[in-house]
C-alpha cells in the first residue's frame, strides 16, 4: 500500500484543515490533510471542468475506514486559488468524500512557515 488518506472516508482529524478554494469562478471545498503524502481530486471535478486526464502507474490507497481504492489517473497543473494565493497543483483522481480536493504533504512542503491558532 502506498498511501493512507483519511478524507476518502470522511475522517477529518487533527491533521486535516478545511477551507474553500477557487477554480476559475467555481468554489471548491478543500481538505488540507497532513496525513496524506499526495494531493487528490474527485474524478467528477476533473470531468466537470474538462481537465486533461492522464493515466498514471496505478497505486493503492488505504482509506481511513480500512477500504482500499486504486488510483490510476491524474491531472497536472491545475490552477487553484487559496486565500487569494494562486497555486499550480498536480492531483491524483480518487473518489473523495466530503471535499472536492485534498491537498497532502507534497503540497504543504511547497509552502513556507505555517502558523495556526
C-alpha positions in Angstrom: 0.0 0.0 0.0 1.4 3.3 -1.0 -0.9 6.0 0.6 -3.2 6.4 3.6 -5.9 9.0 3.1 -8.3 9.9 5.9 -10.6 12.2 3.8 -11.6 9.4 1.4 -13.7 8.1 4.3 -14.8 11.5 5.7 -12.4 11.0 8.7 -11.4 14.6 9.5 -8.9 14.7 12.3 -6.3 17.0 13.9 -4.1 16.7 10.8 -6.9 18.0 8.5 -7.8 21.6 7.7 -10.9 22.5 5.8 -11.0 25.6 3.6 -12.5 26.9 0.4 -10.5 27.2 -2.8 -11.4 28.7 -6.2 -11.0 27.2 -9.7 -12.0 29.8 -12.3 -15.3 31.1 -11.0 -16.2 28.0 -9.0 -15.7 27.4 -5.3 -14.3 24.1 -4.2 -14.2 22.6 -0.7 -10.6 21.8 0.1 -9.2 19.5 2.8 -5.5 20.0 3.7 -4.5 16.6 5.1 -1.1 16.4 6.8 -1.6 12.6 6.9 -1.7 12.2 3.1 1.6 12.3 1.1 -0.2 13.3 -2.2 -2.9 15.6 -3.4 -6.2 14.1 -4.7 -9.2 15.4 -6.7 -12.6 13.7 -7.1 -13.0 12.4 -10.6 -16.3 14.3 -11.0 -14.5 17.6 -10.5 -12.0 16.8 -13.3 -14.7 15.9 -15.7 -16.9 18.9 -14.8 -14.0 21.3 -15.6 -12.9 19.3 -18.7 -9.4 18.8 -17.3 -7.0 16.6 -19.3 -7.0 13.3 -17.5 -3.7 11.4 -17.9 -3.0 7.7 -17.0 -0.5 7.1 -14.2 1.0 3.9 -12.8 -1.8 2.5 -10.6 -1.3 2.5 -6.9 -3.4 1.5 -3.9 -4.7 3.9 -1.3 -5.6 2.7 2.1 -8.6 4.7 3.2 -9.2 5.7 6.9 -12.1 3.2 7.2 -9.9 0.3 6.0 -11.1 0.2 2.4 -8.6 0.1 -0.4 -9.1 2.1 -3.6 -6.9 2.2 -6.7 -5.7 5.5 -8.3 -4.7 5.2 -11.9 -5.3 8.7 -13.3 -4.0 12.2 -12.7 -4.5 15.8 -13.8 -1.5 18.2 -14.0 -1.1 21.9 -13.4 -4.5 22.7 -12.0 -4.7 26.4 -11.0 -6.3 26.7 -7.6 -6.7 29.9 -5.7 -6.5 29.6 -1.9 -7.0 32.6 0.3 -6.1 34.9 -2.6 -2.9 33.0 -3.3 -2.5 31.1 -6.7 -1.2 27.5 -6.7 -0.5 25.2 -9.6 -1.2 21.7 -8.3 -1.0 18.1 -9.7 -3.7 15.8 -8.5 -4.3 12.1 -8.5 -8.0 11.2 -9.1 -9.8 9.4 -6.4 -13.4 9.0 -5.0 -13.1 11.6 -2.2 -16.0 12.1 0.2 -16.7 15.4 1.8 -14.4 17.5 -0.3 -13.6 18.3 -3.9 -9.9 18.2 -3.5 -7.4 17.1 -0.8 -4.0 18.7 -0.5 -1.4 16.5 1.0 2.2 16.8 2.4 3.6 17.1 -1.1 1.7 20.4 -1.5 2.3 21.5 2.1 6.1 21.2 1.5 5.9 23.9 -1.1 4.8 26.5 1.5 6.9 28.5 3.9 6.2 28.6 7.6 2.6 27.7 8.6 1.1 29.3 11.7 -2.2 28.2 13.1 -4.1 29.1 16.3 
